[in-house]
Amino acid sequence: MYSILRGKNTGLHAREINFAQRLIQIPSTSGHEAEVAACTEREMQNIGYDQVYRDDFGNVIGTMLGHEGKPTILLNSHMDTVNPEDNELWKTSPFEGKLADGKLYGTGAADCKAGLAAQVYTGALLKRSLLPLRGNLVVAATVAEENGASVGIRGLLEQTLPELGLMPDYAILGEPTSLGLYYGHDGWIEVDILIDSSATETLHDATRKITAEYDEPEQQPSWTEIREIGPIQPDESGRSRRTLHMAQRMVEGMPAEAVLDEINQHVQLAVKPLPDINAAVAVHEETQRMHSGHMVTVRRISNAWTTDPFCRLIERSRQALAAADCEVRTGRWKLGKLGMGTAGAVLVNDFNIPTIGYGPGNEDHAHAANEQVACSDIQQSVYGTASIVHALIGVPVCGWTADEI
């Protein structure tokens, strides 16, 4: 079976890289994914997915249905990217999709348009290899992940997949893992600190004291971050107000309520010596518009998550990769920048779906100048993902019949 997959994948290599390149050449920041969604939809249709859908949130879903209708495995990658930063450090245009020295360069190359291309072509490889499925394959290209709230995957799981009768039993994220099997990461929360006083100078003093609480040199890197200090604005009562926007990392077992309580204690302690000052802490909320026009109010929380490394999903994935003669390596995302994350927080914590990451690219290249991914990793990711998918929902090779082929 693995020789079949490997051989058929060789014939798809050029198409896999070309699709990843075309995705990179389409700018698609959060809320502006319409063009890349159309490109993905056309590719799925050309490949020959059984059904291809575009839901109310703007997600693109391709399905391949198995003989038994269960279990269902979800392959998920997001279509949106961050705005390219440090443009003066880029050696080429962030949207050129340059191929050089066996690597593909551009915004989203690692995070995670290469992963999206690999997952879309996983379906193509399984179809071309004539490997029958007993369960269902769902490949979902989702919107609004880089905005930190995973709005697209939440809408997919709350509305779209239940309507299709295809709720997943397992999920694989195409985020960059350097082709390792990743099973979790820390979380984060964004908070508004609201202060008001009748004296402007008191607000300045309060701001200095609060920010000093989160500027201690012994703190862990990226543990907390004051992101914005808003302007002082008068209100109708004659008092003045200011909002401080901050973010804090959350480890597993640290609920958002406990984090809010801890932050509030620090804030109240900081402003206690000041006269005529009020302070309150709340989770940051904002309304976001999807490219489809759908409006969503989101609370900026992404909880830490972990999939049991000894669960069937990971054990079967390890066995499949080993049998396919692929490297078997497990780990967790480091998330070097506060606010980075994956849809795993929603899949695992809110929907109890065992989830792993397996994708091309190194997470250190995400959101960085000259973002890149090795072309060989894209091709290997297609082969490895197809091997895992078949191990989970495929008909065993020894069980083939003429009708199934």
Secondary structure, 3 states (H helix, E strand, C coil): CHHHHHHHHHCCHHHHHHHHHHHHCCCCECCCCHHHHHHHHHHHHHHCCCEEEECCCCCEEEEECCCCCCCEEEEEEECCECCCCCHHHCCCCCCCCCEECCEEECCCHHHHHHHHHHHHHHHHHHHHCCCCECCEEEEEEECCCCCCCCHHHHHHHHHHHHHHCCCCCEEEECCCCCCCEECEECEEEEEEEEEEECCHHHHHHHHHHHHHHCCCCCCCCCCEEEEEECCCEECCCCCEEEEEEEEEEECCCCCHHHHHHHHHHHHHHHHCCCCCEEEEEEECEEEEECCCCCEEEEECEECCEECCCCCHHHHHHHHHHHHCCCCCCEECCCCCCCCCCCCHHHHHHHCCCCEEECCCCCHHHCCCCCCEEEHHHHHHHHHHHHHHHHHHHECCHHHCCCCCC
